[in-house]
Amino acid sequence: QKEVEQDPGPLSVPEGAIVSLNCTYSNSAFQYFMWYRQYSRKGPELLMYTYSSGNKEDGRFTAQVDKSSKYISLFIRDSQPSDSATYLCAMSDGDMRFGAGTRLTVKP
Amino acid sequence: DSGVTQTPKHLITATGQRVTLRCSPRSGDLSVYWYQQSLDQGLQFLIQYYNGEERAKGNILERFSAQQFPDLHSELNLSSLELGDSALYFCASSVVGDSNQPQHFGDGTRLSIL
């Protein structure tokens, strides 16, 4: 079993939809949680950075961490075609681990 | 623009050859990380340097080596290349050596082995 599990998708939604992206993990020592967005032929770009449990909102993006369930989510409201990318979760206990990434397509 | 610069963008070479990938971290960042990304493996951590010293080592093959120079730029050397080494190689940087801090990625070097 991998330490970080992320459904690779692909996920296709219509423009304006609410998107939910998720990761589960097995290491209870993870304290720092991140979401990265990666466009084709580009490097991962940091979207959200959170510590421990709770929610964090930034514009159309909301990150949720539920440490009791070992589950993190990224919600994208009013999704746009420009949100089409691969989304990677990452988490750290002093060493960073990445999920495999979920490929998202938002159709106009 | 993350501020992390990687050169070259593309490399095409043959099996058995040696290549060097270069990374300049964001201004002020002391730590550099190297990752390999292939279609079936996702992002695999290779090695981390902090202020010139090796800080952590991941799944880096013995044929691969890296170093960080006094001006904080880093180079990843890949030798005796095999077809399976074809991948995207990313460099990331962060302010400190603590991997709990977010990392900022360059746009990678695409290595193709023929």
Backbone of each chain as ProteinMPNN parsed JSONL, in Angstrom:
{"seq_chain_A": "QKEVEQDPGPLSVPEGAIVSLNCTYSNSAFQYFMWYRQYSRKGPELLMYTYSSGNKEDGRFTAQVDKSSKYISLFIRDSQPSDSATYLCAMSDGDMRFGAGTRLTVKP", "coords_chain_A": {"N_chain_A": [[0.84, -1.196, 0.0], [0.564, 2.2, -0.895], [1.923, 5.135, 0.665], [0.604, 7.518, 0.152], [-2.375, 7.906, -1.454], [-3.962, 8.585, -4.483], [-6.555, 9.122, -6.671], [-6.081, 8.647, -10.052], [-7.768, 9.558, -12.004], [-8.908, 9.868, -15.413], [-10.686, 12.979, -14.748], [-13.553, 14.555, -15.813], [-15.382, 17.473, -16.213], [-18.178, 19.761, -16.595], [-17.903, 23.24, -17.432], [-18.125, 25.512, -14.739], [-18.897, 23.707, -12.83], [-18.636, 22.208, -9.531], [-15.67, 20.95, -8.331], [-14.257, 18.13, -6.831], [-11.393, 16.952, -5.399], [-9.36, 14.365, -4.153], [-7.284, 12.856, -1.603], [-5.952, 10.084, 0.124], [-4.19, 8.902, 3.008], [-1.696, 7.019, 4.814], [0.117, 7.471, 6.807], [0.242, 8.639, 9.939], [1.846, 10.59, 10.919], [2.083, 12.7, 9.222], [1.932, 16.198, 8.933], [1.854, 18.494, 7.479], [0.252, 19.72, 4.627], [-0.269, 19.858, 1.168], [-1.37, 21.169, -1.985], [-0.745, 20.92, -5.368], [-0.749, 22.269, -8.676], [-0.383, 21.177, -11.94], [0.313, 22.059, -15.099], [0.342, 20.892, -18.505], [3.551, 20.032, -19.612], [4.795, 21.698, -17.841], [6.186, 22.716, -14.631], [5.119, 21.556, -11.334], [2.905, 23.697, -9.547], [2.515, 25.503, -6.625], [-0.549, 25.465, -4.947], [-2.123, 25.371, -2.556], [-1.434, 25.395, 0.923], [-1.382, 23.829, 3.945], [-1.554, 23.386, 7.485], [-1.879, 20.756, 9.706], [-5.206, 19.814, 10.8], [-8.338, 20.998, 9.337], [-9.851, 23.72, 7.473], [-8.981, 25.644, 4.574], [-9.276, 28.528, 2.646], [-8.963, 29.955, -0.59], [-9.783, 32.155, -2.759], [-11.415, 30.624, -5.391], [-10.738, 28.17, -4.504], [-10.699, 25.606, -2.053], [-9.168, 23.997, 0.577], [-9.275, 21.047, 2.448], [-8.546, 19.292, 5.423], [-8.685, 16.273, 7.056], [-7.571, 14.826, 9.63], [-8.263, 12.777, 11.305], [-9.523, 10.942, 9.723], [-7.581, 10.571, 7.898], [-7.496, 11.952, 5.391], [-7.578, 14.135, 2.693], [-8.829, 16.975, 0.907], [-9.415, 18.87, -2.055], [-11.356, 21.471, -3.145], [-12.799, 22.927, -5.974], [-14.486, 25.677, -6.902], [-16.968, 26.879, -9.232], [-15.711, 25.98, -11.668], [-13.286, 26.448, -14.283], [-12.287, 26.346, -17.758], [-9.571, 26.9, -17.776], [-8.718, 25.694, -15.494], [-8.104, 23.164, -16.137], [-5.889, 20.646, -15.73], [-3.279, 18.7, -14.139], [-3.653, 17.67, -10.832], [-1.829, 17.543, -7.916], [-1.537, 16.036, -4.792], [0.297, 16.599, -1.781], [2.234, 15.755, 1.036], [3.792, 16.049, 4.264], [6.069, 14.851, 6.716], [8.363, 15.809, 7.504], [9.681, 14.65, 5.537], [8.815, 14.953, 2.197], [6.013, 13.653, 0.492], [4.415, 12.742, -2.537], [1.217, 12.505, -4.125], [-0.025, 10.554, -6.916], [-1.287, 12.169, -8.689], [-4.191, 13.738, -10.147], [-5.799, 13.906, -13.173], [-7.515, 16.551, -14.511], [-10.141, 17.732, -16.531], [-11.849, 20.504, -17.652], [-14.671, 21.208, -19.336], [-15.763, 23.541, -21.79]], "CA_chain_A": [[0.0, 0.0, 0.0], [1.325, 3.43, -0.948], [1.657, 6.057, 1.772], [-0.335, 8.529, -0.326], [-3.189, 7.375, -2.546], [-4.725, 9.613, -5.187], [-7.197, 8.594, -7.862], [-5.48, 9.343, -11.201], [-8.789, 10.028, -12.938], [-9.156, 11.301, -15.559], [-11.945, 13.547, -14.308], [-14.023, 15.526, -16.787], [-16.563, 18.158, -15.69], [-18.546, 20.932, -17.394], [-17.56, 24.549, -16.88], [-19.031, 25.968, -13.696], [-19.123, 22.644, -11.845], [-17.772, 22.121, -8.356], [-14.781, 19.8, -8.464], [-13.711, 17.602, -5.585], [-10.219, 16.108, -5.595], [-9.108, 13.766, -2.849], [-6.156, 11.962, -1.341], [-5.914, 9.425, 1.422], [-2.831, 8.573, 3.388], [-1.625, 6.034, 5.893], [1.105, 7.895, 7.8], [-0.382, 9.607, 10.847], [2.823, 11.628, 11.276], [1.993, 13.853, 8.312], [1.379, 17.383, 9.576], [1.777, 19.567, 6.5], [-0.463, 19.205, 3.469], [-0.196, 20.788, 0.052], [-1.916, 20.848, -3.303], [-0.033, 21.521, -6.49], [-1.37, 22.178, -9.992], [0.631, 21.01, -12.969], [-0.116, 22.132, -16.492], [1.144, 20.071, -19.396], [4.889, 20.52, -19.957], [5.212, 22.683, -16.857], [6.421, 22.177, -13.31], [4.031, 21.737, -10.362], [2.759, 25.049, -8.999], [1.855, 25.408, -5.336], [-1.866, 26.08, -4.852], [-2.584, 25.488, -1.185], [-0.507, 24.864, 1.931], [-2.085, 23.841, 5.216], [-0.931, 22.667, 8.594], [-2.788, 19.971, 10.55], [-6.573, 19.672, 10.315], [-9.121, 22.19, 9.141], [-10.106, 24.224, 6.125], [-8.329, 26.882, 4.126], [-9.903, 28.979, 1.405], [-8.238, 30.96, -1.357], [-10.552, 32.378, -3.979], [-12.313, 29.523, -5.742], [-10.154, 26.925, -4.007], [-10.778, 25.3, -0.626], [-8.48, 22.766, 0.98], [-9.749, 20.473, 3.712], [-7.732, 18.206, 5.963], [-9.319, 15.526, 8.13], [-6.512, 13.926, 10.085], [-8.837, 11.585, 11.954], [-9.834, 10.002, 8.64], [-6.417, 10.535, 7.004], [-8.159, 12.26, 4.13], [-7.544, 15.554, 2.363], [-9.599, 17.301, -0.283], [-9.343, 20.184, -2.691], [-12.571, 21.806, -3.868], [-12.709, 24.04, -6.909], [-15.818, 26.186, -7.232], [-17.101, 27.584, -10.517], [-14.527, 25.54, -12.418], [-13.052, 27.093, -15.566], [-11.408, 25.559, -18.644], [-8.181, 27.132, -17.397], [-8.383, 24.801, -14.371], [-7.719, 21.857, -16.685], [-4.492, 20.379, -15.348], [-3.132, 17.59, -13.188], [-3.562, 18.167, -9.466], [-1.039, 16.644, -7.079], [-1.493, 16.297, -3.364], [1.602, 16.332, -1.182], [2.184, 15.843, 2.488], [5.14, 15.951, 4.819], [6.366, 14.636, 8.141], [9.79, 16.082, 7.465], [9.965, 14.2, 4.179], [7.644, 15.215, 1.373], [5.538, 12.612, -0.405], [3.426, 13.235, -3.483], [0.294, 11.593, -4.769], [0.253, 10.315, -8.335], [-1.901, 13.23, -9.485], [-5.479, 13.527, -10.809], [-5.928, 14.731, -14.382], [-8.833, 17.207, -14.573], [-10.5, 18.493, -17.725], [-13.071, 21.285, -17.519], [-15.133, 21.435, -20.701], [-16.574, 24.758, -21.933]], "C_chain_A": [[0.881, 1.254, 0.0], [0.973, 4.294, 0.244], [0.61, 7.088, 1.405], [-1.061, 7.962, -1.546], [-4.008, 8.509, -3.154], [-5.274, 8.992, -6.458], [-6.678, 9.348, -9.088], [-6.487, 9.907, -12.181], [-8.672, 9.267, -14.266], [-10.559, 11.703, -15.125], [-12.335, 14.641, -15.288], [-15.313, 16.14, -16.269], [-16.918, 19.306, -16.627], [-18.128, 22.213, -16.673], [-18.591, 24.973, -15.856], [-19.299, 24.944, -12.61], [-18.22, 22.824, -10.63], [-16.974, 20.829, -8.468], [-14.275, 19.411, -7.086], [-12.57, 16.641, -5.905], [-9.771, 15.614, -4.221], [-7.83, 12.947, -2.805], [-6.363, 11.313, 0.02], [-4.465, 9.061, 1.739], [-2.833, 7.637, 4.585], [-0.718, 6.475, 7.043], [0.525, 8.987, 8.703], [0.587, 10.714, 11.275], [2.788, 12.833, 10.342], [1.303, 15.005, 9.015], [1.134, 18.518, 8.58], [1.217, 18.992, 5.212], [-0.507, 20.274, 2.387], [-0.942, 20.266, -1.159], [-1.124, 21.625, -4.342], [-0.862, 21.325, -7.761], [-0.253, 22.107, -11.019], [-0.009, 21.028, -14.35], [0.835, 21.302, -17.332], [2.457, 20.769, -19.727], [5.373, 21.639, -19.031], [5.504, 21.998, -15.532], [5.22, 22.349, -12.402], [4.096, 23.133, -9.732], [1.979, 24.945, -7.699], [0.527, 26.168, -5.344], [-2.258, 26.376, -3.415], [-1.576, 24.81, -0.258], [-1.215, 24.959, 3.272], [-1.314, 23.016, 6.244], [-2.029, 22.018, 9.425], [-4.202, 19.97, 9.962], [-7.246, 21.021, 10.104], [-9.26, 22.555, 7.686], [-9.278, 25.463, 5.845], [-8.91, 27.262, 2.782], [-9.044, 30.041, 0.745], [-8.954, 31.118, -2.684], [-11.514, 31.234, -4.228], [-11.847, 28.183, -5.176], [-10.316, 26.805, -2.494], [-10.081, 23.977, -0.379], [-9.02, 22.337, 2.328], [-8.824, 19.341, 4.127], [-8.507, 17.573, 7.106], [-8.308, 14.484, 8.602], [-7.077, 12.671, 10.736], [-9.16, 10.514, 10.924], [-8.659, 9.806, 7.687], [-6.863, 10.793, 5.565], [-8.036, 13.753, 3.888], [-8.277, 15.779, 1.046], [-9.245, 18.694, -0.781], [-10.644, 20.384, -3.463], [-12.311, 23.011, -4.762], [-14.129, 24.45, -7.254], [-15.798, 26.875, -8.58], [-15.901, 27.252, -11.427], [-14.504, 26.165, -13.824], [-12.189, 26.191, -16.447], [-9.931, 25.718, -18.297], [-7.752, 26.315, -16.175], [-7.973, 23.418, -14.855], [-6.225, 21.641, -16.494], [-4.465, 19.088, -14.546], [-2.912, 18.176, -11.806], [-2.879, 17.109, -8.595], [-1.227, 17.021, -5.616], [-0.096, 15.958, -2.871], [1.468, 16.491, 0.319], [3.552, 15.52, 3.071], [5.124, 15.678, 6.322], [7.833, 14.965, 8.376], [10.354, 15.607, 6.143], [8.684, 14.356, 3.369], [7.307, 13.984, 0.542], [4.42, 13.163, -1.259], [2.471, 12.121, -3.883], [0.607, 11.495, -6.247], [-0.343, 11.387, -9.231], [-3.222, 12.803, -10.092], [-5.553, 14.474, -11.996], [-7.351, 15.238, -14.492], [-8.992, 17.932, -15.904], [-11.821, 19.196, -17.456], [-13.504, 21.692, -18.919], [-16.003, 22.679, -20.775], [-18.02, 24.414, -22.241]], "O_chain_A": [[1.82, 1.363, 0.788], [-0.133, 4.208, 0.778], [-0.188, 7.491, 2.251], [-0.437, 7.587, -2.538], [-4.655, 9.283, -2.448], [-4.526, 8.399, -7.235], [-6.82, 10.569, -9.158], [-6.12, 10.651, -13.09], [-8.35, 8.079, -14.231], [-11.489, 10.896, -15.13], [-11.547, 15.546, -15.565], [-16.245, 15.415, -15.919], [-16.062, 19.781, -17.373], [-18.019, 22.243, -15.447], [-19.792, 24.816, -16.073], [-19.871, 25.279, -11.573], [-17.19, 23.495, -10.689], [-17.535, 19.753, -8.674], [-13.912, 20.266, -6.278], [-12.762, 15.641, -6.596], [-9.802, 16.363, -3.244], [-7.362, 12.422, -3.816], [-6.888, 11.932, 0.946], [-3.631, 8.931, 0.843], [-3.84, 7.485, 5.276], [-0.783, 5.909, 8.134], [0.342, 10.124, 8.27], [0.178, 11.673, 11.928], [3.392, 13.866, 10.633], [0.239, 14.84, 9.613], [0.302, 19.393, 8.818], [1.635, 17.929, 4.754], [-0.753, 21.448, 2.665], [-1.117, 19.059, -1.326], [-0.876, 22.823, -4.201], [-1.583, 20.337, -7.898], [0.702, 22.883, -10.972], [-0.769, 20.131, -14.715], [1.972, 21.038, -16.94], [2.473, 21.949, -20.079], [6.249, 22.424, -19.394], [5.123, 20.846, -15.323], [4.374, 23.204, -12.665], [5.166, 23.664, -9.434], [0.896, 24.36, -7.671], [0.472, 27.346, -5.695], [-2.674, 27.489, -3.091], [-0.958, 23.803, -0.603], [-1.606, 26.048, 3.693], [-0.552, 22.104, 5.922], [-3.0, 22.675, 9.801], [-4.367, 20.111, 8.75], [-6.796, 22.046, 10.616], [-8.85, 21.817, 6.791], [-8.925, 26.222, 6.747], [-9.026, 26.427, 1.884], [-8.473, 30.907, 1.408], [-8.764, 30.331, -3.611], [-12.336, 30.911, -3.372], [-12.517, 27.168, -5.365], [-10.103, 27.765, -1.752], [-10.363, 22.972, -1.032], [-9.2, 23.152, 3.233], [-8.38, 18.541, 3.303], [-8.938, 18.268, 8.026], [-8.209, 13.397, 8.034], [-6.438, 11.619, 10.718], [-9.08, 9.32, 11.215], [-8.724, 8.98, 6.776], [-6.645, 9.985, 4.662], [-8.35, 14.554, 4.768], [-8.338, 14.897, 0.189], [-8.832, 19.567, -0.017], [-10.995, 19.578, -4.325], [-11.681, 23.986, -4.351], [-14.887, 23.669, -7.829], [-14.77, 27.386, -9.022], [-15.185, 28.142, -11.884], [-15.541, 26.375, -14.454], [-11.44, 25.359, -15.933], [-9.135, 24.8, -18.494], [-6.564, 26.249, -15.856], [-7.537, 22.587, -14.057], [-5.405, 22.379, -17.041], [-5.5, 18.466, -14.308], [-2.086, 19.071, -11.626], [-3.294, 15.951, -8.548], [-1.093, 18.187, -5.246], [0.606, 15.139, -3.463], [0.662, 17.289, 0.798], [4.359, 14.818, 2.462], [4.295, 16.194, 7.073], [8.458, 14.471, 9.315], [11.383, 16.101, 5.682], [7.607, 13.945, 3.801], [8.189, 13.35, -0.038], [3.586, 13.941, -0.795], [2.853, 10.954, -3.97], [1.412, 12.265, -6.771], [0.04, 11.511, -10.395], [-3.378, 11.654, -10.506], [-5.393, 15.686, -11.851], [-8.292, 14.447, -14.559], [-8.096, 18.651, -16.347], [-12.801, 18.557, -17.074], [-12.797, 22.428, -19.607], [-16.881, 22.873, -19.934], [-18.849, 25.311, -22.394]]}, "seq_chain_B": "DSGVTQTPKHLITATGQRVTLRCSPRSGDLSVYWYQQSLDQGLQFLIQYYNGEERAKGNILERFSAQQFPDLHSELNLSSLELGDSALYFCASSVVGDSNQPQHFGDGTRLSIL", "coords_chain_B": {"N_chain_B": [[5.571, 32.446, -12.867], [7.924, 30.578, -11.18], [10.434, 31.239, -10.327], [12.439, 29.417, -10.215], [14.963, 28.102, -12.157], [15.605, 25.943, -14.806], [17.9, 24.243, -16.849], [19.079, 22.216, -19.61], [15.953, 22.686, -21.452], [15.145, 20.554, -22.981], [16.626, 17.392, -23.663], [18.222, 15.19, -25.771], [19.598, 12.103, -26.127], [21.82, 9.257, -26.285], [21.793, 5.757, -25.321], [24.028, 4.804, -22.705], [25.381, 7.182, -22.565], [26.372, 10.301, -20.879], [24.889, 12.907, -19.021], [24.329, 16.304, -17.913], [22.24, 18.077, -15.811], [20.973, 21.269, -15.014], [20.219, 23.536, -12.339], [18.913, 26.519, -11.066], [18.095, 27.9, -8.052], [15.253, 29.651, -6.525], [15.721, 33.078, -5.691], [17.23, 33.542, -2.597], [16.487, 31.076, -1.609], [17.741, 28.226, 0.009], [17.738, 25.54, -0.21], [17.706, 22.746, -2.373], [15.93, 20.477, -4.36], [15.744, 17.418, -6.16], [13.748, 15.763, -8.551], [12.304, 12.965, -10.243], [10.055, 12.455, -12.864], [7.959, 10.246, -14.288], [5.615, 8.712, -16.6], [4.356, 6.486, -15.464], [5.178, 6.477, -12.853], [4.86, 8.771, -11.4], [5.822, 11.602, -9.344], [9.015, 11.195, -8.256], [11.131, 11.414, -5.558], [14.513, 12.307, -5.604], [16.977, 13.475, -4.516], [18.176, 15.788, -2.016], [19.675, 18.933, -1.409], [21.103, 21.169, 0.907], [22.214, 24.298, 1.375], [24.664, 23.641, 0.195], [25.271, 21.149, 1.204], [24.58, 17.642, 1.226], [21.33, 16.71, 2.13], [19.152, 14.944, 2.196], [18.347, 11.746, 0.871], [16.716, 10.045, -1.699], [15.132, 7.805, -3.888], [17.503, 7.45, -5.538], [19.521, 6.413, -8.171], [22.684, 4.67, -8.302], [24.089, 5.416, -10.506], [23.493, 8.02, -10.802], [24.237, 11.321, -9.726], [24.618, 14.251, -7.687], [25.208, 17.733, -6.989], [25.589, 20.716, -5.028], [26.496, 23.99, -5.51], [28.688, 26.692, -4.286], [27.359, 29.072, -5.044], [24.804, 28.295, -4.848], [23.478, 27.113, -6.975], [22.548, 24.04, -8.564], [23.546, 20.844, -9.813], [22.577, 17.948, -11.58], [23.843, 14.898, -12.313], [23.727, 12.413, -14.706], [24.618, 9.214, -15.581], [25.846, 6.555, -17.753], [23.508, 6.077, -19.266], [20.23, 4.691, -19.576], [17.451, 3.304, -21.438], [15.224, 3.447, -19.81], [15.649, 5.668, -18.274], [14.554, 7.803, -19.449], [12.601, 10.572, -18.947], [10.875, 13.243, -17.167], [12.759, 15.604, -15.463], [12.721, 17.304, -12.523], [13.58, 20.201, -10.713], [13.333, 21.609, -7.511], [12.959, 24.246, -5.114], [13.407, 25.511, -1.781], [13.115, 27.686, 1.088], [14.341, 26.898, 3.487], [15.967, 23.988, 4.952], [14.081, 22.28, 5.785], [11.75, 19.903, 4.982], [9.092, 20.28, 5.41], [8.296, 22.687, 4.562], [6.799, 24.504, 1.825], [7.644, 23.633, -1.533], [9.082, 25.033, -4.46], [8.782, 24.694, -7.857], [10.78, 24.242, -10.818], [10.404, 24.277, -14.436], [11.316, 21.955, -15.469], [13.451, 19.45, -17.036], [13.259, 17.738, -19.984], [14.186, 14.578, -20.657], [15.242, 12.493, -23.158], [16.017, 9.289, -24.131], [17.558, 7.617, -26.687]], "CA_chain_B": [[6.992, 32.093, -12.858], [8.298, 30.174, -9.822], [11.752, 31.749, -9.979], [13.403, 28.324, -10.313], [15.353, 27.987, -13.564], [16.245, 24.686, -15.16], [18.407, 24.126, -18.216], [18.277, 22.671, -20.734], [14.543, 22.273, -21.412], [15.087, 19.232, -23.596], [17.886, 16.708, -23.942], [18.08, 13.921, -26.483], [20.907, 11.47, -26.16], [21.785, 7.818, -26.553], [22.133, 4.89, -24.192], [25.432, 4.777, -22.342], [25.942, 8.526, -22.456], [26.286, 11.03, -19.611], [24.345, 14.261, -19.182], [24.258, 17.148, -16.711], [21.095, 18.976, -15.737], [21.324, 22.386, -14.153], [19.101, 24.186, -11.658], [19.161, 27.695, -10.245], [16.933, 28.046, -7.167], [14.715, 30.999, -6.312], [16.583, 33.946, -4.903], [17.009, 33.412, -1.165], [16.27, 29.683, -1.217], [18.995, 27.54, 0.284], [17.556, 24.107, -0.389], [17.363, 22.297, -3.717], [15.463, 19.096, -4.443], [15.631, 16.862, -7.505], [12.707, 14.753, -8.713], [12.098, 12.346, -11.55], [8.636, 12.215, -13.118], [7.634, 9.466, -15.478], [4.174, 8.54, -16.716], [3.832, 5.433, -14.616], [5.746, 6.517, -11.502], [4.604, 10.011, -10.69], [7.001, 12.36, -8.9], [9.869, 10.411, -7.365], [12.184, 12.21, -4.962], [15.845, 11.756, -5.824], [17.991, 13.934, -3.566], [18.049, 17.163, -1.544], [20.84, 19.634, -0.898], [20.822, 22.375, 1.678], [23.379, 25.165, 1.569], [25.869, 22.972, -0.265], [25.462, 19.821, 1.798], [23.499, 16.69, 0.992], [20.437, 16.674, 3.287], [18.328, 13.734, 2.182], [18.487, 10.962, -0.349], [15.564, 9.202, -1.993], [15.359, 6.656, -4.782], [18.461, 7.857, -6.558], [20.368, 5.331, -8.61], [24.121, 4.92, -8.131], [24.574, 6.053, -11.742], [23.128, 9.437, -10.731], [24.855, 12.061, -8.627], [24.258, 15.669, -7.709], [25.952, 18.593, -6.085], [25.142, 22.105, -4.948], [27.695, 24.818, -5.53], [28.625, 27.831, -3.352], [26.359, 30.077, -5.432], [23.559, 27.571, -4.566], [22.923, 26.363, -8.079], [22.77, 22.607, -8.406], [23.62, 20.031, -11.019], [22.27, 16.526, -11.468], [24.595, 14.171, -13.32], [23.179, 11.089, -15.008], [25.61, 8.536, -16.42], [25.501, 5.217, -18.265], [22.067, 6.225, -19.429], [19.436, 3.581, -20.089], [16.177, 3.761, -22.004], [14.295, 3.707, -18.715], [15.928, 6.964, -17.641], [13.772, 8.83, -20.136], [11.629, 11.118, -17.984], [11.013, 14.651, -16.83], [13.516, 15.811, -14.228], [12.374, 18.592, -11.938], [14.263, 20.766, -9.578], [12.505, 22.469, -6.681], [13.748, 24.891, -4.065], [12.693, 26.076, -0.64], [13.946, 28.623, 1.845], [15.151, 26.202, 4.494], [16.186, 22.579, 4.656], [12.97, 21.531, 6.328], [10.857, 19.486, 3.899], [7.718, 20.658, 5.712], [7.997, 23.941, 3.88], [6.442, 24.265, 0.42], [8.708, 23.669, -2.515], [8.734, 25.733, -5.686], [9.353, 23.879, -8.91], [11.079, 24.714, -12.154], [9.602, 23.656, -15.491], [11.844, 20.637, -15.76], [14.229, 19.064, -18.213], [12.737, 16.497, -20.572], [15.303, 13.747, -21.134], [14.842, 11.385, -24.038], [17.129, 8.395, -24.442], [17.244, 6.882, -27.921]], "C_chain_B": [[7.438, 31.808, -11.413], [9.614, 30.786, -9.385], [12.833, 30.683, -10.013], [13.694, 28.094, -11.802], [16.076, 26.674, -13.805], [16.691, 24.729, -16.61], [19.098, 22.781, -18.394], [16.822, 22.236, -20.584], [14.384, 20.855, -21.964], [16.497, 18.707, -23.806], [17.562, 15.412, -24.66], [19.475, 13.326, -26.599], [20.732, 9.967, -26.331], [22.117, 7.029, -25.292], [23.638, 4.891, -23.974], [26.071, 6.138, -22.152], [25.765, 9.109, -21.06], [25.754, 12.424, -19.899], [24.364, 14.979, -17.838], [23.083, 18.095, -16.83], [21.406, 20.052, -14.703], [20.087, 23.043, -13.576], [19.598, 25.396, -10.893], [17.944, 27.915, -9.364], [16.417, 29.476, -7.139], [15.703, 31.792, -5.485], [16.236, 33.805, -3.428], [16.781, 31.99, -0.693], [17.609, 28.968, -1.071], [18.942, 26.052, -0.053], [17.126, 23.797, -1.82], [17.009, 20.821, -3.663], [15.445, 18.674, -5.913], [14.594, 15.74, -7.505], [12.742, 14.206, -10.137], [10.593, 12.098, -11.709], [8.476, 11.437, -14.413], [6.147, 9.153, -15.436], [3.625, 7.553, -15.701], [4.303, 5.504, -13.169], [5.396, 7.785, -10.74], [5.899, 10.703, -10.317], [7.787, 11.518, -7.898], [11.003, 11.295, -6.864], [13.534, 11.533, -5.155], [16.816, 12.157, -4.71], [17.737, 15.393, -3.215], [19.401, 17.68, -1.08], [20.384, 20.873, -0.154], [22.125, 23.107, 1.915], [24.688, 24.418, 1.261], [26.079, 21.566, 0.245], [24.285, 18.915, 1.44], [22.654, 16.565, 2.246], [19.613, 15.398, 3.351], [18.48, 13.047, 0.839], [17.262, 10.081, -0.497], [15.96, 8.047, -2.881], [16.33, 6.995, -5.904], [19.39, 6.692, -6.882], [21.844, 5.693, -8.405], [24.731, 5.585, -9.353], [24.297, 7.556, -11.751], [23.867, 10.077, -9.56], [24.467, 13.525, -8.765], [25.211, 16.433, -6.816], [25.321, 19.97, -6.098], [26.382, 22.961, -4.731], [27.56, 25.995, -4.572], [27.62, 28.901, -3.744], [24.945, 29.507, -5.363], [22.916, 26.924, -5.789], [23.3, 24.893, -7.914], [22.83, 21.93, -9.763], [23.315, 18.58, -10.688], [22.973, 15.826, -12.631], [24.028, 12.762, -13.48], [24.145, 10.393, -15.956], [25.132, 7.142, -16.807], [24.003, 5.116, -18.515], [21.428, 5.001, -20.066], [18.118, 4.121, -20.615], [15.186, 4.16, -20.911], [14.544, 5.007, -17.975], [15.19, 8.104, -18.331], [12.642, 9.292, -19.213], [11.765, 12.631, -17.954], [11.77, 14.741, -15.518], [13.241, 17.222, -13.741], [13.31, 18.938, -10.801], [13.262, 21.632, -8.82], [13.404, 23.124, -5.644], [12.831, 25.369, -2.947], [13.673, 26.877, 0.194], [14.9, 27.882, 2.778], [15.279, 24.74, 4.116], [15.064, 21.693, 5.124], [11.979, 21.193, 5.223], [9.389, 19.747, 4.222], [7.32, 21.945, 5.008], [7.671, 23.687, 2.416], [7.644, 24.42, -0.489], [8.193, 24.33, -3.788], [9.518, 25.098, -6.821], [9.721, 24.677, -10.155], [10.219, 23.972, -13.164], [10.218, 22.38, -16.038], [12.732, 20.555, -16.976], [13.658, 17.75, -18.711], [13.892, 15.746, -21.194], [14.763, 12.586, -21.949], [16.072, 10.584, -24.401], [16.74, 7.556, -25.659], [18.045, 5.589, -28.012]], "O_chain_B": [[7.345, 32.672, -10.541], [9.892, 30.851, -8.187], [14.014, 30.993, -9.858], [12.775, 27.915, -12.601], [17.029, 26.333, -13.105], [15.961, 25.191, -17.488], [19.651, 22.247, -17.433], [16.5, 21.483, -19.665], [13.582, 20.066, -21.463], [17.43, 19.46, -24.086], [16.725, 14.632, -24.206], [20.403, 13.959, -27.101], [19.616, 9.478, -26.503], [22.652, 7.57, -24.326], [24.42, 4.968, -24.921], [27.184, 6.238, -21.634], [25.12, 8.524, -20.189], [26.121, 13.046, -20.896], [24.41, 14.355, -16.778], [22.945, 18.822, -17.814], [22.014, 19.789, -13.666], [19.042, 23.108, -14.223], [20.584, 25.316, -10.16], [16.846, 28.102, -9.888], [17.054, 30.393, -7.657], [16.437, 31.232, -4.671], [15.072, 33.934, -3.049], [16.871, 31.718, 0.504], [18.492, 29.092, -1.92], [19.975, 25.393, -0.166], [16.292, 24.493, -2.399], [17.686, 20.022, -3.016], [15.163, 19.484, -6.797], [14.555, 14.897, -6.609], [13.146, 14.881, -11.084], [9.942, 11.592, -10.796], [8.819, 11.92, -15.492], [5.494, 9.3, -14.403], [2.548, 7.763, -15.142], [3.886, 4.693, -12.341], [5.623, 7.853, -9.532], [6.95, 10.43, -10.898], [7.283, 11.174, -6.829], [11.75, 11.861, -7.662], [13.683, 10.338, -4.902], [17.401, 11.302, -4.046], [17.161, 16.143, -4.003], [20.172, 16.963, -0.442], [19.416, 21.533, -0.532], [23.029, 22.596, 2.576], [25.68, 24.553, 1.978], [26.97, 20.86, -0.227], [23.142, 19.365, 1.361], [23.196, 16.335, 3.327], [19.402, 14.837, 4.427], [18.712, 13.686, -0.187], [16.822, 9.446, 0.462], [16.981, 7.394, -2.665], [16.008, 6.841, -7.082], [19.967, 6.069, -5.991], [22.203, 6.869, -8.343], [25.767, 6.243, -9.256], [24.807, 8.279, -12.606], [24.09, 9.441, -8.53], [24.042, 13.972, -9.83], [25.926, 15.855, -5.997], [24.618, 20.347, -7.036], [27.208, 22.673, -3.864], [26.464, 26.28, -4.091], [27.076, 29.577, -2.871], [23.991, 30.167, -5.774], [21.898, 26.246, -5.651], [24.253, 24.556, -7.211], [22.234, 22.395, -10.735], [23.737, 18.056, -9.657], [22.718, 16.135, -13.795], [23.875, 12.023, -12.507], [24.457, 10.924, -17.022], [24.155, 6.624, -16.267], [23.33, 4.2, -18.043], [21.992, 4.366, -20.957], [17.713, 5.238, -20.292], [14.408, 5.099, -21.077], [13.736, 5.409, -17.138], [15.2, 9.238, -17.852], [11.83, 8.485, -18.76], [12.628, 13.218, -18.607], [11.453, 14.028, -14.566], [13.49, 18.202, -14.444], [13.761, 18.079, -10.043], [12.437, 22.311, -9.43], [14.481, 22.615, -5.333], [11.639, 25.599, -3.15], [14.889, 26.769, 0.036], [16.09, 28.187, 2.853], [14.764, 24.305, 3.086], [15.082, 20.485, 4.89], [11.424, 22.093, 4.593], [8.522, 19.466, 3.394], [6.134, 22.247, 4.877], [8.207, 22.753, 1.819], [8.538, 25.23, -0.242], [7.022, 24.201, -4.143], [10.742, 24.977, -6.766], [9.062, 25.658, -10.499], [9.399, 23.133, -12.79], [9.686, 21.789, -16.978], [12.766, 21.45, -17.82], [13.577, 16.772, -17.968], [14.508, 16.219, -22.148], [13.935, 11.804, -21.481], [17.05, 11.126, -24.916], [15.716, 6.872, -25.652], [17.908, 4.845, -28.984]]}, "name": "protein", "num_of_chains": 2, "seq": "QKEVEQDPGPLSVPEGAIVSLNCTYSNSAFQYFMWYRQYSRKGPELLMYTYSSGNKEDGRFTAQVDKSSKYISLFIRDSQPSDSATYLCAMSDGDMRFGAGTRLTVKPDSGVTQTPKHLITATGQRVTLRCSPRSGDLSVYWYQQSLDQGLQFLIQYYNGEERAKGNILERFSAQQFPDLHSELNLSSLELGDSALYFCASSVVGDSNQPQHFGDGTRLSIL"}
